[in-house]
């Protein structure tokens, strides 16, 4: 199971929110590159980088931060937040992203999102399936769609999606543990696809201790995104280094 630390960006700074609420913003470091280098020094290979300004603005904003981290570390970065048009993807990939995550676009403009999968391949496009009470949330979690979580994931699985990041919004930033039962349900439901390929589910939200990681690995999560638990020193980089 891949360990994927998160860096969320507002105004070029490393921040964390609680349940996606911008009013709960807490700045942890004004230099995201410094944070990224610390992750790399701990033997971590991956990074989940979210442009929260972009999510609100509906277009990519903090691509310079992406460019800086990609050019000055060897981290494999998946980038999300505000990716709505082909120009946004072009900027993200040109700035050094290995993968990009689409959430709202997959709900509001499925034809565009499917076009991304066809053009770039399913190894580069991640489906962002963030849910609140079983419904997909969009627009930086400010809006709830009518899409039910598991049917939504299965529909895109049939269209070739491999990677899915799922955040249970009620858990995000709460440090109360991940939604293990939900992830188990998704993995079982999506284990038999018409194309014979199971999804690679990346768990996100609520991670509070190192002891939860083996549980996520055991149920079949391909990766886990860890944010606030690192910044609040609930999980140390030395612990992650050993787990990696």
C-alpha positions as CSV (number, residue, x, y, z in Angstrom):
1,X,0.0,0.0,0.0
2,X,1.4,3.4,-1.0
3,X,1.8,6.1,1.6
4,X,0.8,9.5,0.1
5,X,1.2,12.6,2.3
6,X,-1.0,15.5,1.4
7,X,-0.2,19.1,0.9
8,X,-3.2,21.5,0.5
9,X,-2.4,24.9,-0.9
10,X,-4.1,28.3,-0.2
11,X,-2.2,31.5,-1.2
12,X,0.9,29.4,-1.9
13,X,1.0,28.1,1.7
14,X,0.6,24.6,3.2
15,X,-2.7,24.5,5.0
16,X,-5.3,22.1,6.3
17,X,-9.1,22.4,6.5
18,X,-11.7,20.5,8.6
19,X,-14.4,18.8,6.5
20,X,-13.4,21.0,3.6
21,X,-14.6,24.2,5.3
22,X,-12.4,27.1,4.2
23,X,-13.2,29.0,7.4
24,X,-11.3,26.3,9.4
25,X,-8.1,27.0,7.5
26,X,-4.9,26.5,9.5
27,X,-1.5,27.4,8.0
28,X,1.1,24.8,8.9
29,X,4.0,26.0,6.7
30,X,4.5,29.0,4.4
31,X,6.9,26.9,2.3
32,X,5.3,23.8,0.7
33,X,8.6,22.8,-0.9
34,X,10.2,22.5,2.6
35,X,7.4,20.2,3.6
36,X,7.7,18.1,0.4
37,X,11.5,17.7,0.9
38,X,10.9,16.5,4.5
39,X,8.6,13.8,3.1
40,X,11.1,12.8,0.5
41,X,13.9,12.7,3.1
42,X,11.7,10.1,5.0
43,X,11.8,7.8,2.0
44,X,8.3,8.7,0.8
45,X,7.9,8.6,-3.0
46,X,4.4,10.1,-3.5
47,X,2.6,13.3,-2.9
48,X,-1.1,14.4,-3.1
49,X,-1.1,18.1,-3.9
50,X,-4.4,20.0,-3.8
51,X,-4.9,23.5,-5.1
52,X,-7.7,24.7,-2.8
53,X,-7.6,28.2,-4.4
54,X,-8.2,26.4,-7.7
55,X,-11.0,24.3,-6.4
56,X,-12.8,27.5,-5.4
57,X,-11.9,29.5,-8.6
58,X,-12.8,26.5,-10.9
59,X,-9.5,26.7,-12.7
60,X,-5.9,25.9,-11.8
61,X,-4.2,28.6,-9.7
62,X,-1.2,27.2,-7.7
63,X,0.6,25.6,-10.6
64,X,3.9,27.4,-9.6
65,X,3.9,25.4,-6.3
66,X,3.5,22.2,-8.3
67,X,6.3,23.2,-10.6
68,X,8.6,24.0,-7.8
69,X,8.0,20.8,-5.9
70,X,8.2,18.7,-9.1
71,X,11.5,20.3,-10.2
72,X,13.2,20.2,-6.8
73,X,12.2,16.8,-5.5
74,X,11.7,13.3,-7.0
75,X,8.2,12.9,-5.6
76,X,5.6,11.5,-7.9
77,X,2.8,14.0,-7.6
78,X,-0.9,13.6,-8.1
79,X,-2.5,17.1,-8.5
80,X,-6.1,18.2,-8.0
81,X,-8.2,21.2,-7.4
82,X,-10.0,23.3,-10.1
83,X,-9.2,21.1,-13.1
84,X,-12.1,21.9,-15.4
85,X,-10.7,22.4,-18.9
86,X,-8.0,20.8,-21.2
87,X,-5.9,23.9,-20.6
88,X,-5.8,23.1,-16.9
89,X,-4.6,19.6,-17.5
90,X,-2.0,20.8,-20.0
91,X,-0.7,23.2,-17.3
92,X,-0.7,20.5,-14.6
93,X,1.2,17.9,-16.6
94,X,3.6,20.6,-18.0
95,X,4.3,21.7,-14.4
96,X,5.3,18.2,-13.3
97,X,2.2,16.3,-12.2
98,X,2.4,12.5,-12.8
99,X,-1.4,12.2,-12.3
100,X,-4.4,14.5,-12.0
101,X,-7.6,14.1,-10.0
102,X,-11.0,15.1,-11.4
103,X,-14.0,15.2,-9.1
104,X,-16.6,17.9,-9.9
105,X,-15.8,17.6,-13.6
106,X,-16.6,13.9,-13.6
107,X,-20.1,14.8,-12.3
108,X,-20.9,18.0,-14.2
109,X,-19.1,17.3,-17.5
110,X,-18.7,13.5,-17.9
111,X,-18.0,13.8,-21.6
112,X,-15.0,16.0,-20.9
113,X,-13.7,13.7,-18.1
114,X,-14.1,10.6,-20.3
115,X,-12.2,12.5,-23.0
116,X,-9.3,12.9,-20.5
117,X,-9.3,9.2,-19.8
118,X,-9.1,8.4,-23.5
119,X,-6.4,11.0,-24.2
120,X,-4.1,10.5,-21.3
121,X,-4.9,7.0,-20.2
122,X,-6.3,5.6,-17.0
123,X,-2.9,5.5,-15.3
124,X,-2.8,9.3,-15.3
125,X,-6.4,10.2,-14.5
126,X,-7.7,9.7,-11.0
127,X,-11.4,9.8,-10.2
128,X,-12.1,11.9,-7.1
129,X,-15.1,10.4,-5.4
130,X,-15.7,12.4,-2.2
131,X,-18.9,11.6,-0.4
132,X,-21.1,13.0,2.2
133,X,-23.8,10.6,3.5
134,X,-23.4,8.4,0.4
135,X,-23.7,11.2,-2.1
136,X,-20.9,12.7,-4.2
137,X,-19.9,16.2,-3.2
138,X,-18.5,18.7,-5.7
139,X,-17.3,22.3,-6.0
140,X,-14.7,22.0,-3.3
141,X,-17.3,20.1,-1.2
142,X,-19.6,23.1,-1.2
143,X,-22.3,21.4,-3.2
144,X,-23.9,17.9,-3.0
145,X,-24.8,16.1,-6.2
146,X,-27.5,13.5,-6.7
147,X,-24.9,10.9,-7.6
148,X,-24.7,7.9,-5.3
149,X,-21.1,7.0,-4.4
150,X,-20.8,3.3,-5.3
151,X,-22.8,3.4,-8.6
152,X,-20.8,6.5,-9.6
153,X,-17.5,4.7,-9.1
154,X,-18.7,1.6,-10.9
155,X,-19.9,3.6,-13.8
156,X,-16.5,5.1,-14.3
157,X,-14.8,1.8,-13.7
158,X,-16.7,0.5,-16.7
159,X,-15.3,3.4,-18.7
160,X,-11.7,2.4,-17.8
161,X,-10.9,4.3,-14.5
162,X,-8.3,2.5,-12.4
163,X,-7.5,4.9,-9.6
164,X,-10.1,6.3,-7.3
165,X,-9.5,8.6,-4.3
166,X,-12.4,8.4,-1.9
167,X,-12.8,10.9,1.0
168,X,-15.6,10.4,3.5
169,X,-16.1,14.2,4.2
170,X,-17.5,13.6,7.7
171,X,-14.1,12.1,8.6
172,X,-11.9,14.6,6.9
173,X,-9.6,16.5,9.3
174,X,-11.4,15.0,12.4
175,X,-8.5,12.7,13.4
176,X,-11.1,10.1,14.4
177,X,-10.1,7.2,12.1
178,X,-10.8,6.4,8.5
179,X,-14.1,5.1,7.0
180,X,-12.9,1.5,6.9
181,X,-16.4,-0.1,6.5
182,X,-17.1,2.2,3.5
183,X,-13.8,1.4,1.8
184,X,-14.4,-2.3,2.3
185,X,-17.9,-1.9,0.7
186,X,-16.4,-0.1,-2.3
187,X,-13.7,-2.6,-2.8
188,X,-16.1,-5.6,-2.7
189,X,-18.7,-3.8,-4.9
190,X,-16.0,-3.0,-7.5
191,X,-14.0,-6.2,-7.4
192,X,-15.6,-7.6,-10.5
193,X,-15.5,-5.3,-13.5
194,X,-16.6,-6.0,-17.0
195,X,-13.1,-5.3,-18.1
196,X,-11.7,-7.7,-15.5
197,X,-9.8,-5.0,-13.6
198,X,-10.4,-4.1,-10.0
199,X,-10.1,-0.4,-9.0
200,X,-7.1,0.9,-7.1
201,X,-8.8,2.6,-4.1
202,X,-6.9,5.3,-2.3
203,X,-8.3,6.0,1.2
204,X,-8.4,9.6,2.3
205,X,-9.8,11.4,5.4
206,X,-9.7,10.7,9.2
207,X,-6.3,9.0,9.5
208,X,-5.3,9.5,13.1
209,X,-2.6,6.9,14.0
210,X,-0.1,4.6,12.4
211,X,-2.1,1.6,13.7
212,X,-4.9,2.3,11.1
213,X,-2.6,1.8,8.1
214,X,-2.3,-2.0,8.4
215,X,-6.1,-2.2,8.6
216,X,-6.5,-0.2,5.3
217,X,-3.8,-2.4,3.7
218,X,-5.6,-5.6,4.9
219,X,-8.9,-4.6,3.2
220,X,-7.2,-3.9,-0.1
221,X,-6.6,-0.2,-0.3
222,X,-4.0,0.6,-2.9
223,X,-2.9,3.8,-1.2
224,X,-3.7,6.1,1.7
225,X,-3.5,9.9,1.8
226,X,-2.4,11.3,5.2
227,X,-2.7,15.0,6.0
228,X,-3.6,16.4,9.4
229,X,-2.2,13.4,11.3
230,X,1.3,14.3,10.1
231,X,0.9,18.0,10.7
232,X,-0.5,17.5,14.2
233,X,2.3,15.0,15.0
234,X,-0.1,12.1,15.5
235,X,2.0,10.2,12.9
236,X,5.7,10.9,12.8
237,X,7.8,10.8,9.6
238,X,10.0,8.2,11.2
239,X,7.0,6.0,11.7
240,X,6.1,6.4,8.1
241,X,9.6,5.7,7.0
242,X,9.5,2.3,8.9
243,X,6.1,1.5,7.4
244,X,7.3,2.3,3.8
